[in-house]
Amino acid sequence: MERVTLQTIADRVGVSRTTVSNAFSRPDQLKEELRQRIMEVAEELDYPGPNPAARTLRRGRAGVIGVVFTEALSYAFADSYAVGFLRGLARVAEQSGTGLHLIGWPSPGVAEEVIGDAVVDGFCLFSPEGHPLVETVLRRRLPVVTVDHPYVPGVPFVGIEDRIAAREVAAHLLGLGHRRIAIVAAQPLAAQAEARTRPVTEEWLDVDLAGEHRFGAGRARLAGYHDACLKAGLAWEDVPIHRTTNDREIARRAAEHLLDLRPRPTAVIAATDEIAFGVMDVAAQRGIDIPGELSVVGFDDVPAADPAGLTTVRQPITAKGTTAGRLLLEPSRHDPAPCVLMDHRLVIRRTTAPPGDPSS
């Protein structure tokens, strides 16, 4: 069968191709009777509608933002931090009539192909620490904004002072008297294999504050914990560190490992609230009292943190999304590309207290 096009419909109705196009994209330009006739003919001919790619080329824009995650796409709906961020980004997109194209990390080849073929006006890179997709996105030469990390010169960036915030978290525990502190660090699944073979040495963490964002939030937070330990006279090599992904269930495995240590830590620093919840789950299963026998701190202050009484760092999750959206959708207002560092605050709740019986 011959392919039905706008011209096919135009010939059948006896109007120009532009008139048929207006019936689909600018109906206010036609009399209702004429538009109705065109739509009836389109239905008779089983016309599916204008080709989206061709329409995008004619308009010069897709009306869509690509949001790139470096975890499986399901992460965007399961992680409270990601959900809050997307809520803020979606608000700005809705106001400008722009859609969101969510891109996950099924496998290196598939993800690169999806990014290369994506019909979008720009990309929002969501926490792609040390990830090869960053270069794939930059090669598209479209507007880009990065969130949390990495900082790329000439590309708008939205984040917080992760190193300073992490330093405050560790200083809080050290100020309470804790010296047996363990850390559960966050690492994207895509980088897990490399992470297991790379020690968290002082040299690896030796980054200056001005340039920390190019190394990622995860590394910056570890550097902040290190800063506080060093200031308190606690040897960094005496601090157990376990890496895991930002998933409550998987974090439980890391918690089991750390809570099996003898002597057991009196405090655990979790790089995110989801990881902290995993630590608290294992402590509850083992009958370890929080905070009597174990103090736990998180990072993010997701909605579930307050009911759980979790001491954590509050950062403006949804506001990060709205800020990233504005930087991406209104690039002409921001020259040169800004590095937006938003406020944070340590929120002390009931999961932290001075260490209990040192013999435990």
SVG drawing of the C-alpha trace seen along z (x, -y; Angstrom):
<svg xmlns="http://www.w3.org/2000/svg" viewBox="-18 -37 66 48">
<polyline fill="none" stroke="black" stroke-width="0.4" points="0.0,0.0 1.1,-3.5 2.2,-5.4 -0.3,-8.0 1.1,-11.5 -0.1,-15.0 -0.1,-15.5 -2.3,-12.5 -4.9,-14.0 -4.6,-17.4 -5.2,-16.0 -8.3,-14.1 -9.8,-17.2 -8.7,-19.6 -6.6,-21.9 -2.9,-22.7 -0.5,-20.5 0.0,-23.4 -3.7,-23.5 -3.7,-19.8 -0.6,-20.4 -2.4,-23.2 -5.3,-20.9 -3.0,-18.8 -0.6,-21.4 -2.4,-24.7 -6.2,-23.9 -7.1,-27.5 -6.0,-28.6 -8.9,-26.8 -12.6,-26.9 -14.0,-24.0 -15.9,-22.6 -12.8,-22.4 -10.7,-20.9 -13.4,-18.3 -13.4,-17.3 -9.7,-16.9 -9.7,-14.7 -12.4,-12.5 -10.4,-11.9 -7.3,-11.2 -9.2,-8.6 -10.6,-7.0 -7.1,-6.7 -5.8,-5.4 -3.3,-8.2 -1.3,-7.9 -0.4,-11.6 2.6,-13.8 6.0,-12.2 7.4,-13.4 11.0,-13.6 10.0,-15.6 7.8,-17.9 10.7,-18.5 13.0,-19.4 10.4,-21.9 9.9,-23.5 13.6,-23.6 12.9,-22.0 11.6,-18.8 9.9,-20.1 11.6,-17.4 14.4,-17.3 16.5,-14.1 17.1,-13.1 20.0,-10.7 20.4,-8.3 23.4,-6.1 21.4,-3.5 18.6,-1.3 15.6,-3.4 13.5,-1.8 15.9,-3.8 14.1,-7.0 10.9,-5.7 12.2,-3.8 14.7,-6.3 13.1,-9.1 15.9,-11.6 15.5,-10.9 11.7,-11.2 11.9,-14.6 14.4,-15.9 12.2,-14.8 9.2,-16.5 11.0,-19.8 12.3,-19.3 8.8,-18.3 7.3,-21.5 9.5,-23.7 9.1,-21.5 5.3,-21.7 5.3,-25.5 7.1,-25.7 5.1,-22.9 8.2,-20.6 8.2,-16.8 10.8,-14.6 12.5,-11.7 14.0,-9.4 17.1,-7.5 18.5,-4.8 21.5,-2.5 20.4,1.0 23.9,1.6 26.7,-0.5 25.9,0.1 22.2,-0.3 22.4,-3.5 24.8,-5.2 22.5,-4.3 19.5,-5.7 21.3,-8.9 22.6,-9.2 19.1,-8.8 17.2,-10.8 15.1,-13.6 15.5,-16.1 16.5,-19.8 19.0,-19.2 20.1,-16.8 20.0,-16.9 22.8,-14.6 21.6,-13.3 24.6,-12.2 26.7,-10.6 29.9,-10.3 32.8,-8.9 30.4,-7.6 31.2,-7.1 27.8,-8.5 29.0,-12.0 31.2,-12.0 28.4,-10.5 26.0,-13.3 28.6,-16.0 29.2,-14.7 25.6,-15.6 26.6,-19.3 23.2,-20.2 22.5,-22.3 23.5,-20.3 23.2,-20.8 24.8,-18.4 23.3,-17.8 25.5,-16.8 28.5,-15.9 30.6,-16.1 31.5,-19.7 32.4,-20.2 33.8,-23.6 31.4,-25.5 28.4,-23.4 25.9,-24.6 26.1,-22.8 23.7,-22.4 24.7,-20.9 25.7,-21.6 29.0,-21.8 29.1,-18.0 32.5,-18.0 31.6,-20.7 28.2,-19.0 29.9,-15.6 32.5,-17.2 29.7,-18.5 28.1,-15.1 31.3,-13.4 32.2,-16.2 28.8,-15.8 29.5,-12.1 33.1,-12.9 31.8,-15.7 29.5,-13.2 32.6,-11.1 32.4,-8.4 35.8,-7.0 34.7,-3.6 33.1,-5.0 32.4,-3.1 31.3,-4.5 29.0,-3.1 29.8,-5.0 27.5,-5.2 28.8,-4.1 26.7,-3.8 26.2,-0.2 28.0,-0.9 31.2,-1.7 31.0,1.0 33.7,3.3 36.3,0.6 35.4,-0.7 36.0,2.7 39.6,2.6 40.4,-1.0 41.4,-1.8 40.0,-4.9 43.4,-6.3 44.3,-9.8 46.0,-10.4 42.8,-9.5 40.8,-12.0 43.4,-14.8 41.3,-17.2 41.1,-21.0 37.7,-22.5 37.7,-24.7 37.9,-21.8 36.1,-19.0 33.0,-19.0 34.8,-17.6 35.5,-14.5 31.9,-13.8 29.7,-14.0 30.6,-10.6 34.3,-11.3 33.6,-14.8 31.6,-13.3 34.4,-10.8 36.8,-13.7 34.6,-15.5 34.5,-12.6 38.3,-12.3 38.7,-16.0 36.7,-15.7 38.5,-12.5 41.9,-14.0 41.0,-17.1 39.8,-14.9 43.0,-12.9 41.3,-9.7 43.5,-7.7 41.8,-7.3 43.2,-3.8 41.3,-2.8 37.9,-3.8 36.2,-0.8 34.7,-1.8 32.3,0.3 30.9,-0.7 27.4,0.1 24.8,-1.3 22.1,-3.6 19.5,-0.9 18.0,0.0 18.0,3.8 21.6,3.9 22.8,1.6 21.7,4.2 24.5,6.4 27.1,3.7 25.5,3.1 25.8,6.8 29.4,6.7 30.2,3.7 28.1,4.8 29.9,8.1 33.2,6.3 34.7,6.8 34.8,4.5 31.6,3.3 31.4,-0.3 29.5,-2.7 28.4,-4.9 27.8,-4.4 28.0,-7.2 25.8,-6.4 26.3,-8.4 22.6,-8.6 19.4,-8.2 18.4,-5.1 21.7,-3.4 21.1,-4.6 17.7,-3.0 19.4,0.3 21.8,0.0 18.8,-0.7 17.0,2.4 19.9,4.7 20.4,3.1 16.7,3.7 16.9,7.3 19.9,7.9 18.4,6.1 21.0,3.3 19.5,0.3 19.6,-3.0 21.1,-5.3 21.9,-3.5 24.4,-1.1 24.7,-2.5 24.4,-6.0 23.4,-6.3 23.5,-9.3 22.4,-9.7 22.4,-12.4 19.6,-14.0 16.7,-14.3 14.2,-12.4 10.5,-12.4 10.9,-9.2 13.9,-10.6 11.8,-12.7 9.4,-9.9 12.4,-7.6 14.1,-10.1 17.2,-10.0 20.0,-12.5 20.9,-13.7 21.9,-16.5 19.0,-18.4 19.5,-19.5 16.9,-21.2 16.0,-18.1 13.0,-19.5 14.6,-22.9 17.6,-21.3 15.2,-20.0 13.6,-23.3 16.9,-25.1 18.3,-22.5 15.2,-22.9 15.5,-26.7 19.2,-26.5 18.4,-24.1 15.3,-25.8 16.5,-29.3 20.2,-29.1 20.3,-32.6 19.8,-34.1 22.8,-32.5 26.1,-33.5 28.7,-32.3 27.5,-28.8 26.8,-29.1 27.9,-26.8 24.9,-26.9 25.8,-25.7 22.6,-25.5 22.2,-25.6 22.3,-22.5 21.8,-22.0 22.6,-19.3 19.4,-18.1 19.9,-16.3 17.3,-13.8 17.1,-10.8 19.4,-8.3 22.5,-9.9 23.7,-10.1 27.0,-9.7 28.4,-6.2 27.1,-3.6 28.9,-0.8 32.5,-0.7 32.7,3.0 29.7,3.8"/>
</svg>
